[in-house]
Amino acid sequence: MSPSKTLDKVTWNNSILIKGDLAEEVTKLKGEDGRELQVHGSGRLAQTLIQHDLIDEYRLWFHPVVLGSGKRLFPEGKPPLALKLIETKTTSTGVVIHVYQPAGKPELGSFAPGQE
């Protein structure tokens, strides 16, 4: 799936070129049977899908590096969202992979001593 204002065709296996309204076209694709849509390495596309609540599952990879700055994944202005941890694993190089599903509005908790 490639949203584009400049491409006329895509040649990558199982790719679909989207012209027009991205959220509307992705909603249509999600409604089709047997389709799994994935986003790899496109922060802008991911932010657009997040903004329109079109993400069913997040696979977040945490690398053991602190850069001190970087690009945001979750767009500013988006209401808070609770995530439910579905799966977690650690690779041999220390990368931790968490799989989350959206879980509605977050419930505020406490980190006060003695509370769990």
C-alpha positions in Angstrom: 0.0 0.0 0.0 1.6 3.2 -1.1 -0.1 6.6 -0.9 1.4 8.8 -3.6 1.0 12.1 -5.3 3.7 11.3 -7.8 3.7 7.6 -8.6 1.7 6.2 -11.5 2.4 2.5 -10.6 4.0 0.4 -7.9 6.0 -2.8 -8.6 6.6 -4.2 -5.1 4.8 -7.5 -4.6 1.2 -7.2 -3.2 1.4 -3.3 -3.3 -1.6 -1.1 -4.0 -1.2 2.5 -5.2 -3.7 4.7 -3.4 -4.8 7.9 -5.1 -7.3 10.2 -3.4 -8.4 10.2 0.2 -6.0 8.0 2.2 -8.3 7.3 5.2 -11.3 6.5 2.9 -9.2 4.1 0.7 -7.6 2.3 3.7 -11.1 1.9 5.3 -12.2 0.2 2.1 -9.2 -2.1 2.0 -9.7 -3.0 5.7 -13.2 -4.1 4.8 -12.0 -6.7 2.3 -11.7 -10.3 3.3 -8.3 -12.0 3.8 -6.3 -8.8 3.7 -3.6 -7.8 6.2 -2.3 -4.2 5.8 1.1 -3.4 7.2 3.1 -0.2 7.4 6.9 -0.4 7.6 9.1 2.6 8.0 6.7 5.3 7.0 6.1 7.6 10.0 3.9 10.0 8.1 1.6 7.2 6.8 1.4 5.7 10.3 0.5 9.0 11.8 -2.3 9.5 9.3 -3.7 6.1 10.1 -3.4 6.7 13.8 -5.1 10.1 13.4 -8.1 8.3 11.7 -8.2 5.3 14.2 -7.3 2.9 11.4 -4.6 0.9 13.4 -5.7 -2.5 14.7 -2.4 -3.6 16.1 0.9 -1.9 16.9 4.2 -3.8 16.7 6.7 -1.6 18.5 10.4 -2.4 18.4 12.5 -0.9 21.2 16.2 -0.8 20.5 18.7 -0.5 23.3 19.9 2.9 22.2 19.2 6.4 23.6 19.4 9.1 21.0 18.0 12.0 23.0 15.8 13.2 20.2 13.8 12.0 17.2 10.6 12.0 15.3 7.3 11.3 17.0 5.3 8.2 16.1 2.0 9.3 17.8 0.8 12.6 16.4 0.3 15.7 18.6 -3.3 16.6 19.2 -4.5 12.9 19.1 -6.6 12.1 22.2 -4.9 9.7 24.6 -5.3 6.0 23.8 -4.9 3.0 26.0 -3.0 0.0 24.6 -3.4 -3.6 25.6 -0.2 -5.7 25.6 -0.8 -8.8 23.5 2.7 -10.2 23.1 6.3 -9.4 24.0 9.7 -10.9 23.1 13.3 -10.0 23.2 15.8 -10.7 20.4 19.3 -11.9 21.0 20.6 -8.4 20.4 18.4 -6.9 23.1 15.7 -5.5 20.9 12.3 -5.8 22.7 9.3 -6.3 20.5 5.9 -5.4 22.0 2.6 -6.1 20.2 -0.3 -3.9 21.3 -4.0 -3.5 20.4 -5.9 -0.3 21.0 -8.0 -0.5 24.2 -10.0 2.7 24.2 -9.6 5.6 26.6 -6.8 5.2 29.2 -7.8 4.8 32.8 -5.7 6.9 35.2 -3.9 5.0 37.9 -1.5 5.7 40.7 2.1 5.0 41.3 1.7 5.7 45.1 3.7 3.3 47.3 1.7 0.2 48.4 -0.7 0.3 45.4 -0.6 -2.3 42.6 
